Amino acid sequence: MQKYAYALLALIALVTLCLALQRFIAPPEVGKSSHIEARWTQHFVYVGKEVRVEVASAPQYELPLDLSRVRCLEYFKLSPRARELLAKNGFVVVPGTYLDLAGYYEACSRRGILVFITTDSVLYVYHVYFLKLLRKLEEEKLAPRLKALLSSLVGEADSLARFLPQGSLARRAAEHDVAYLSVALKLLDPEFKPPPYVVNLVGREIKLIEATAATTLALSSAT
């Protein structure tokens, strides 16, 4: 009996999702799909030109370094061990106080310190830009649409639950659908008020999620 209940629950959720999606997803107009695809694709295509350097023109040096000839070294407080590694290898890695490369480059520029730009710094800037773009997309575009979608799903599931006979297996399954969707919408919109018959269930689930999040945060800060 239990497996049939799960199957019915899944069926109700699928039907509810399909009904709600019909309101938000319109079929593309005939003949315009390729145009739209081409329009968006052109913004993400980059064809780079290969650069060839026949003869390197950068000043060369031999190891071990003569630290008295290293420019701007006086700006850095290096331990004797760090100075030893710098002379031996030509570079040394020490703990820093800056949170990102941009802040460090800016400080170096103000003090006239030479900076060696590596590929990882360029990739880091691209990564930061991507994260900012993704956050802006989620907050301004995806979150409102997700809220509208969840609101519609809750409404459809609630209507279905109220339509089914009280106390029936189908009614209980539909009410669990409402609770499941209401938890997601409540997390997205704290002002959302679930239907009365699932308020307690949704509240318990939210508390469990918040407790888990607090535990995860505590573990992360301790490591």
Backbone torsions as a table, in degrees:
resi	resn	phi	psi	omega
1	MET	NA	-35.7	-176.5
2	GLN	-66.6	-38.6	-178.8
3	LYS	-66.7	-32.7	176.8
4	TYR	-68.1	-34.7	178.1
5	ALA	-64.3	-41.9	178.4
6	TYR	-65.1	-40.4	179.5
7	ALA	-63.8	-41.7	179.2
8	LEU	-66.1	-39.2	178.1
9	LEU	-62.1	-43.7	179.2
10	ALA	-64.7	-39.0	179.8
11	LEU	-64.8	-43.6	179.3
12	ILE	-63.0	-41.7	179.5
13	ALA	-64.2	-39.6	179.8
14	LEU	-65.9	-44.7	179.4
15	VAL	-63.0	-42.7	179.7
16	THR	-62.5	-42.2	179.5
17	LEU	-63.6	-43.1	-179.8
18	CYS	-63.0	-40.1	179.5
19	LEU	-64.5	-39.4	-178.5
20	ALA	-73.3	-37.6	-177.9
21	LEU	-65.8	-27.8	178.9
22	GLN	-60.8	-24.1	-178.3
23	ARG	-83.7	-19.5	-173.0
24	PHE	-112.1	-18.9	-177.1
25	ILE	-113.7	109.9	178.5
26	ALA	-97.7	139.1	179.5
27	PRO	-65.9	143.1	-179.8
28	PRO	-65.5	148.8	178.5
29	GLU	-70.3	147.3	-177.8
30	VAL	-62.7	130.2	176.2
31	GLY	87.4	-2.9	-176.5
32	LYS	-107.9	-11.1	-176.4
33	SER	-63.2	-43.9	-179.2
34	SER	-66.8	-36.1	179.1
35	HIS	-65.5	-43.9	179.1
36	ILE	-64.3	-43.4	-179.8
37	GLU	-61.7	-42.8	179.8
38	ALA	-66.1	-38.4	-178.4
39	ARG	-63.7	-41.0	-179.6
40	TRP	-78.6	-34.1	-177.6
41	THR	-65.2	-35.2	-175.3
42	GLN	-64.4	-20.6	180.0
43	HIS	-81.1	-12.6	-175.2
44	PHE	-119.6	18.5	179.1
45	VAL	-110.7	128.0	178.3
46	TYR	-132.5	126.8	177.7
47	VAL	-111.5	106.7	-177.8
48	GLY	-85.0	155.9	177.1
49	LYS	-101.8	133.3	-179.1
50	GLU	-72.0	135.3	180.0
51	VAL	-111.1	126.9	179.7
52	ARG	-114.0	130.8	176.4
53	VAL	-114.7	107.4	-177.2
54	GLU	-73.5	-42.5	-178.0
55	VAL	-130.1	121.6	179.2
56	ALA	-69.4	134.0	-178.0
57	SER	-110.0	1.3	-179.9
58	ALA	-72.4	142.7	178.3
59	PRO	-58.9	137.7	-179.1
60	GLN	-100.3	163.1	178.8
61	TYR	-148.6	163.5	179.4
62	GLU	-119.9	148.1	177.2
63	LEU	-95.9	146.9	-3.2
64	PRO	-74.0	154.7	-178.3
65	LEU	-75.2	150.8	168.8
66	ASP	-92.9	102.2	-173.1
67	LEU	-62.8	-19.2	178.8
68	SER	-70.4	-15.4	-179.5
69	ARG	-102.3	1.3	-179.6
70	VAL	-83.2	121.7	-178.3
71	ARG	-75.9	146.4	175.2
72	CYS	67.3	9.4	-179.9
73	LEU	-64.6	-25.7	-178.8
74	GLU	-67.1	-16.2	179.6
75	TYR	-79.6	-10.7	-174.5
76	PHE	-114.7	132.5	177.8
77	LYS	-93.1	95.1	-177.8
78	LEU	-104.6	140.6	176.3
79	SER	-71.4	163.0	177.3
80	PRO	-55.8	-37.8	179.1
81	ARG	-67.1	-39.4	178.9
82	ALA	-65.6	-40.2	178.1
83	ARG	-64.5	-37.3	178.3
84	GLU	-63.7	-44.2	179.2
85	LEU	-67.8	-35.9	178.4
86	LEU	-62.8	-43.9	179.3
87	ALA	-67.2	-36.9	-177.0
88	LYS	-73.3	-45.5	-172.0
89	ASN	-103.1	-16.6	-175.9
90	GLY	90.1	-5.1	176.7
91	PHE	-156.7	163.0	176.4
92	VAL	-151.4	144.1	179.6
93	VAL	-110.2	123.0	-179.5
94	VAL	-129.9	157.8	178.0
95	PRO	-60.8	144.3	179.9
96	GLY	-119.7	172.3	-179.6
97	THR	-113.4	-3.1	-178.3
98	TYR	-90.7	144.1	-178.4
99	LEU	-83.5	-22.2	-180.0
100	ASP	-149.6	167.2	-178.1
101	LEU	-68.7	-33.9	-177.6
102	ALA	-60.3	-44.1	179.3
103	GLY	-62.9	-39.5	179.7
104	TYR	-68.1	-44.6	179.1
105	TYR	-61.3	-38.9	179.7
106	GLU	-65.1	-41.9	178.6
107	ALA	-64.2	-40.3	178.2
108	CYS	-64.1	-39.7	179.9
109	SER	-63.3	-40.8	180.0
110	ARG	-64.9	-32.8	-176.3
111	ARG	-96.6	0.6	178.6
112	GLY	74.5	25.6	-179.4
113	ILE	-87.5	133.3	179.2
114	LEU	-68.5	141.6	-178.1
115	VAL	-124.8	132.3	175.5
116	PHE	-97.7	111.1	-177.1
117	ILE	-84.2	121.1	-180.0
118	THR	-106.8	165.8	-177.3
119	THR	-64.6	-30.2	-178.4
120	ASP	-65.8	-30.2	178.1
121	SER	-68.3	-38.6	177.7
122	VAL	-66.4	-43.4	178.1
123	LEU	-64.4	-34.7	178.6
124	TYR	-64.5	-44.6	178.4
125	VAL	-60.5	-42.7	178.3
126	TYR	-62.5	-40.0	-179.8
127	HIS	-65.0	-43.7	178.9
128	VAL	-63.1	-42.1	178.6
129	TYR	-62.9	-41.0	179.0
130	PHE	-63.4	-42.8	179.6
131	LEU	-63.6	-40.3	178.1
132	LYS	-65.3	-42.4	178.7
133	LEU	-63.4	-41.9	179.6
134	LEU	-65.5	-42.1	178.7
135	ARG	-63.6	-42.2	178.8
136	LYS	-64.5	-39.9	178.9
137	LEU	-64.6	-43.4	-179.1
138	GLU	-66.1	-43.8	-175.0
139	GLU	-73.2	-40.3	-172.1
140	GLU	-96.6	-23.8	-175.9
141	LYS	-115.7	-55.7	-172.4
142	LEU	-74.5	-42.0	-177.4
143	ALA	-60.1	-47.2	177.7
144	PRO	-61.6	-38.5	179.5
145	ARG	-69.3	-39.0	177.9
146	LEU	-64.9	-38.9	177.8
147	LYS	-63.0	-43.8	178.9
148	ALA	-64.5	-40.9	179.7
149	LEU	-64.3	-46.2	179.9
150	LEU	-64.8	-38.8	178.1
151	SER	-60.9	-42.4	178.4
152	SER	-66.5	-41.0	179.0
153	LEU	-63.4	-42.9	177.9
154	VAL	-62.2	-43.1	179.4
155	GLY	-62.5	-43.5	179.6
156	GLU	-66.3	-43.8	-179.3
157	ALA	-66.3	-37.3	178.6
158	ASP	-65.2	-42.7	178.2
159	SER	-62.2	-40.5	179.1
160	LEU	-66.4	-41.6	-179.1
161	ALA	-63.6	-42.2	-179.0
162	ARG	-70.0	-24.8	180.0
163	PHE	-75.5	-31.1	-175.9
164	LEU	-76.1	155.0	-179.0
165	PRO	-61.4	138.1	179.9
166	GLN	-62.0	132.4	177.2
167	GLY	83.8	-3.9	-179.3
168	SER	-78.4	159.9	178.4
169	LEU	-61.8	-40.0	178.8
170	ALA	-63.8	-38.9	179.4
171	ARG	-64.0	-43.5	179.3
172	ARG	-64.7	-39.9	178.3
173	ALA	-64.0	-42.6	179.5
174	ALA	-65.1	-37.2	178.0
175	GLU	-66.0	-35.5	175.6
176	HIS	-67.4	-33.4	173.3
177	ASP	-60.3	-45.5	179.4
178	VAL	-60.7	-43.0	-179.7
179	ALA	-64.9	-43.8	-179.2
180	TYR	-59.6	-47.7	-179.8
181	LEU	-69.8	-33.5	-179.3
182	SER	-67.8	-33.7	177.1
183	VAL	-61.8	-46.5	179.5
184	ALA	-62.1	-43.1	-178.9
185	LEU	-69.5	-35.4	178.3
186	LYS	-65.8	-37.8	176.9
187	LEU	-66.7	-35.8	179.4
188	LEU	-77.8	-36.6	-178.1
189	ASP	-133.2	96.1	-177.9
190	PRO	-58.7	-21.2	-179.5
191	GLU	-80.9	-8.8	-179.1
192	PHE	-67.0	137.2	178.7
193	LYS	-112.9	112.6	-178.7
194	PRO	-66.7	161.7	174.6
195	PRO	-55.5	146.3	-173.0
196	PRO	-55.1	-35.2	-173.7
197	TYR	-75.6	-6.5	177.1
198	VAL	-122.8	8.2	-176.6
199	VAL	-58.6	-47.4	-177.1
200	ASN	-65.5	-42.8	179.7
201	LEU	-63.6	-44.3	178.5
202	VAL	-63.6	-41.5	178.8
203	GLY	-60.9	-41.2	179.4
204	ARG	-65.8	-41.0	179.7
205	GLU	-65.0	-40.3	179.2
206	ILE	-63.2	-41.4	178.8
207	LYS	-64.0	-39.5	177.7
208	LEU	-63.8	-41.2	179.0
209	ILE	-64.9	-44.6	179.9
210	GLU	-64.6	-38.1	178.4
211	ALA	-65.3	-41.4	178.4
212	THR	-65.0	-41.6	179.5
213	ALA	-63.8	-40.3	179.0
214	ALA	-65.3	-39.4	178.4
215	THR	-66.1	-42.8	178.7
216	THR	-62.3	-41.6	179.4
217	LEU	-64.3	-40.1	179.4
218	ALA	-65.5	-40.9	178.5
219	LEU	-66.1	-38.2	-179.9
220	SER	-66.3	-40.0	-179.1
221	SER	-72.7	-22.8	-178.7
222	ALA	-83.1	-19.7	-178.6
223	THR	-88.4	NA	NA
